[in-house]
Amino acid sequence: MCEAVAPNHFEVDDEAEVTLLVEEVTEKDRALIEEAVRACPALALRLEEA
């Protein structure tokens, strides 16, 4: 689901492994990434403040 919500930020391979394509989230993309994190059915993603 994260790839469907934010395809420029996440890539999921055939084994369902997620690759993070962008490590730092800009304020412009924050809402989109928050939505992708909430959409993760495995609850495998989280946002951390730097």
N, C-alpha and C positions, 0 to 999 in steps of 0.2 A: 504494500500500500504506500510506503514512503516514496518509492520510485514513481508511482502513479501521481502522487501529490506534488512531488518536487524532483522531476527527472534530471534537472541540471545539478542536483546536489547528491543524489543517491543512485546507485546502480545495483541491481540484484542479479546474481548469476544463476545458473541452472541448478545449483545446490542450495539456493535460497540464502547465500551469503551476501551480506550487504557491504558495498564499498562506498565510503564517504568520498565524494568527489570534490567537495569544498569544505575545508576545515574551519574556517572562520566565517561566521554568519554576520552579514551586514544588517543594520537596522532595517533597510529596505526589504530584506528577505526574512526577517525574524518571524513575522506572522505565518508565512508559508512553511517555514521549518517547524514552528510550533504545531501547526496542523499536521504535518507529516509525522511528527513524534506521537501525537495523539492517535493517529490512524494506524500505527504499527500494531498488528494483531498479536505479535509475540511480546510486546512491551519491552523490546530490546533497545530502544533508543531513548536518550535523554539529552537535555540541554544543560550545559554547565557554564556558569559565569567564569570568565577568565580573571 
